[in-house]
Amino acid sequence: MREILSMEHITKRFGDMLANKDINFEVRKGEVHTLLGENGAGKSTLMNVLFGLYQPTEGSIYLHGNKVRIDSPAQAVKLGIGMVHQHFMLVEAMTVFENIILGDRNTKGVFIDRDARRKEILALSEQYGLDVELDKPVTEIAVGAQQRVEILKALYKGAELLVLDEPTAALTDIEVEGLFQIIHKLTAEGKSVIFISHKMREVLHISDRITILRAGESVCTLNRDETTGEELANLMIGRELVPSQYEKIVDPGAPVIKLDDVDFCKSSKHNGLNGVSLAVGRGEIVGIAGVDGNGQSQLAQVVTGVITPDRGEVDMKGSKVATFTPSGFIDEKVSHIPEDRNKMGLIGSMSVMDNIVLKSTEQPEFSNGNGLYLKKKAIREYAEKMRQKYDIRCSSIEQETRNLSGGNQQKVILARELEGDPDLLVAVHPTRGLDIGAARFVHDTMIAARDKGCGVLLISADFDEILEVSDRILVMFEGKIMGEYSGKNPPIKEISLAMAGR
């Protein structure tokens, strides 16, 4: 079968970082070709190259056998490529109709034949089962409807090849089924779909062929009917076990936190918890492994007091937690490295100094006790001490944290979260986006906290990281704990199976 798209030997560098390395990727007419891989595997980068957002450092792109240079998204659209990003690109101040015709190349001058455009859009909507309300403001429609608008907009602009980047991330199970019906209609009409995902069950359900990316490289391409979830999981994480440089703890202290049969939105397989039971002891690191989007974020929110479980019991140091609030958990000496350091971990417009003492302004050391009168000299001296201790590289402690590198932003969070000798540290993707040196610093700091008696709950989609620092490993799949394994000699095959839901 003739390929409509061929990306040959694509390499993309960002400075010293190699995001894509010599990737070959092809798409046939009327197929769903999935790009599968862990976070950071290079999936979105490769598609941003295809859509003209990035230029490849090396390599060539062919459409229908002809070599093309795609130097902008506008050029990609002109060539028949449409892309629905994970975070939708709709203008909220406009209606659905206005969003779809925005930038319409059929419109000339200032006048728009709205009736003609509306008929064209409604015909497309009916053809592909894309039910939308054209006159509603985007702010008044659900997430699933916004996605249908994005797909309709791409089709209206002539897309023959549609890229769907993590399209099910924010959808309910019913909305996912609706999306899959739309995809089947598109491919039946001869359109081609590139489906980017790391959710195994969905990949096996919708794909014709699957290409696995790992660490920026293409591992292999498989036909859907010739593979299994187990094989795909092995290929995604497929690596030989390298002995950890850290000593593993096999006899931890009493539980710092314990969850017993905890539920939260259990009907949502990717954003809920279903009967979760686990414990984290003093002086141990418990790693939560699994493909991202299987309830890990909700687990982190429960154990930091952000959300209240629907059912089950949470004990903190032997006492049942009755009220779930972040401040209450902070009072219980729970520290948190959040999954998004910019949105949840730092206030970017505030200085390094102010971010470091953000949780401590009411302490007598830094204020008169109620936080109204701050002891600026004491705060400055403490922040300077932390800058040196954690090797925070900044022009001064007055520098805004948004202007620091990712690694130094993470060090600011570590300085704030670990200096109070916490009883529990909840670390969520703590090294995401960091270079090797910064990641090693984070790991060393977590191990040091463990060795001082802190219990650590590490949630990470980076399997290497889980193997490197975890004393015990739990696997999550669709909101459930699938198995528990020793971190000393972890059984890779069993963990792979558990990650695939087996």
Buried (B, 14 or more C-beta within 10 A) or exposed (E): EEBBBBBBEBBBBEEEEBBBBBBEBBBBBBBBBBBBBBBBBBBBBBBBBBBBBBEBBEBEBBBBEEEBEBEEBEBBBBBBBBBBBEEBEBEEEBBBBBBBBEEBEEBEEEEBEEEEBBEBBBEBBEEBEBEBEBEBBBEEBEEBBBBBBBBBBBBBBEBBBBBBBBBBBBBBEEBBEBBBEBBBBBBEEEBBBBBBBBBBBBBBEBBBBBBBBBBBBBBEBBEBEEBEBBBBBBBBBBEEEEEBEBEBBEEBEEBBBBBBEBBBBBEBBBBBBBBBEBBBBBBBBBBBBBBBBBBBBBBBBBBBBBBEBEEBEBBBBEEEBEEBEBEBBBEBBBBBBBBEBEEBBBEBEBBBBBBBBBBBBBBEEBBEEEEEEBBEEBBBEBBBEBBEEBEBEBEEBEBBBEEBBBBBBBBBBBBBBBBEEBBBBBBBBBBBBBEEEBBBBBBEBBBEBBEEBBBBBBBBBBBBBBBBBBBBBBBBBBBBBBBEBEBBEBBBEBBBBBBBBB
